[in-house]
């Protein structure tokens, strides 16, 4: 796992098309802005897990 340190306003680039910007830090909470092509789906992990569970249930039916 790559671990990076950034301050508010700085970017992290992932490949050529995806950027994460640190928008704010409040205690242990960090807000990111994500810029990515429309065909790249971006979800919080708990939402992604829920989507994957639903897809698994639909495949069984």
C-alpha positions as CSV (number, residue, x, y, z in Angstrom):
1,X,0.0,0.0,0.0
2,X,1.3,3.4,-1.0
3,X,0.9,6.0,1.8
4,X,1.0,9.7,0.9
5,X,0.8,12.8,2.9
6,X,-1.0,15.9,1.5
7,X,-2.3,19.2,2.9
8,X,-5.6,20.9,2.1
9,X,-5.7,21.8,-1.6
10,X,-3.1,19.4,-2.8
11,X,-3.7,16.7,-5.4
12,X,-3.0,13.0,-5.7
13,X,-3.1,11.7,-9.3
14,X,-4.0,8.1,-10.2
15,X,-3.1,7.3,-13.8
16,X,-3.8,10.0,-16.4
17,X,-7.5,10.5,-15.7
18,X,-8.2,10.4,-11.9
19,X,-7.3,13.1,-9.3
20,X,-8.0,13.2,-5.6
21,X,-7.9,16.7,-3.9
22,X,-7.9,17.1,-0.2
23,X,-10.7,19.5,0.5
24,X,-10.7,19.7,4.3
25,X,-9.4,18.0,7.4
26,X,-11.5,18.2,10.6
27,X,-10.1,16.1,13.4
28,X,-9.9,12.6,12.1
29,X,-12.3,13.3,9.2
30,X,-10.9,14.1,5.7
31,X,-13.0,15.3,2.8
32,X,-11.8,14.5,-0.7
33,X,-12.9,15.7,-4.1
34,X,-12.6,13.1,-6.9
35,X,-12.2,14.0,-10.5
36,X,-12.6,11.0,-12.8
37,X,-14.1,10.2,-16.2
38,X,-17.9,9.4,-16.1
39,X,-17.3,5.8,-16.9
40,X,-15.3,5.3,-13.7
41,X,-17.6,4.5,-10.8
42,X,-16.5,6.0,-7.5
43,X,-18.1,4.8,-4.3
44,X,-17.4,4.8,-0.5
45,X,-16.4,1.2,0.4
46,X,-19.7,0.5,2.3
47,X,-21.7,1.6,-0.7
48,X,-19.6,-0.5,-3.1
49,X,-20.0,-3.6,-0.8
50,X,-23.8,-3.1,-0.8
51,X,-23.8,-2.9,-4.7
52,X,-21.7,-6.0,-5.0
53,X,-24.0,-7.9,-2.5
54,X,-27.1,-6.9,-4.6
55,X,-25.4,-8.0,-7.8
56,X,-24.7,-11.4,-6.2
57,X,-28.3,-11.8,-5.1
58,X,-29.5,-10.9,-8.6
59,X,-27.2,-13.5,-10.2
60,X,-28.6,-16.2,-8.0
61,X,-32.2,-15.5,-9.0
